[in-house]
Amino acid sequence: MILESARLDVIPGQEGEFERDFARAQAIISSMPGYISHDLRRCIETPNRYLLLVQWETLEDHTEGFRGSSEYQEWKTLLHHYYDPFPVVEHYEAIAVLES
């Protein structure tokens, strides 16, 4: 399993519109092959900053499958105009996992 992390800095004052459009966009990403789950969180200290965490089966499911799909073009149309600066996206693999 791969964890994608994206820090999303939304243009101040557009948080409500971003959240509305993200609610629509999450149906796109959740339908993609290799998608496991996602979590969007809003920063308490910086209210226009969000953290998007997406679990994928493989790195390629995100970088080639999702990003290479026509669905990604729809995702971009819905969301990318909200970001300033454009998000840094990183991928992580599990080293140690503690289950409760």
N, C-alpha and C positions, 0 to 999 in steps of 0.2 A: 504494500500500500504506500502511496506517495501522498504527501500533504502539500498542497499548493497554498502559499501565503501571498496575499496582495494587500498592501496598504493603499487605501483609496482616499485621496484628499479631494473632496467635493468642493466645487466653487461655493464660497459662503453665500447663504441665502437660498441655495437650491437643494438643500437636504430633503425637504418634503417631496419634491418632484423626483429626486433620485430614488428615494425609498419606494415611491409609487411605481416607478419604472423597474426597479429591481424586483419588486413583487411579480411583475410580468416576466422579467428575464429569467428568474429562477426556474421557471417551467422549461425554458430552453436547455439550460445546462443540466438539469436533472434528468433529461431525456437522452443524454448522450451515452454511447457505449463506454464502459469503464468508469462511469461516474458512481461514486459510493454515497457521498453526503456533502453538505455544505453548511456553513454557519457564517452569518454576517453580524458583526458587532459594531456598535457606535462608541467612539471614544468619549469618556466622561470629561476629560480635561480639554479636549479639542473637538467640539461637537460636530464639526464638518469633516472629521476623519473617521474612516471605517476600516475594519479589518475583515477581509474575506478569507475564509479557510475552506478549501475544497479538498475532499479526499477522492483520489483516483486509484484505480487498480494499478496502472503503470504510468510512468512519465509520458510515454508516447500517446496514451489516451488523451492527455491534455494537449501536449505540444503539437501533435500531428493530427489526431482524431478530431478534437474539438476545434482547435484553431484553424484546421484545414477544411472545416465544414461550412456549408451554406448557412447553417444555424448560427455559427459564430458571427457571420455578417449581420444577422438580425440583432444579436447580442451587442455588437459594436454600435449599431445604429441607436439602440435603446440607451446605452450607458456611457459610451466613451466621451461624449461631449460634456459630461459633468466633471471630468477630472482635470485638476491643475495643481501640481504637475501630473504627468501621466504616471500610473502606478508602477512601482517596482514589484515584479512577480518573482518569487523564489520557490523552489521545490525542496522538500525535506523527506528523508527516509528515517524510519524508526530505528533507534539504537537500543533503547531500553523502554519497556512499557510496563507500567504498574496498573493492574486492574483491581478495582475495589469490589 
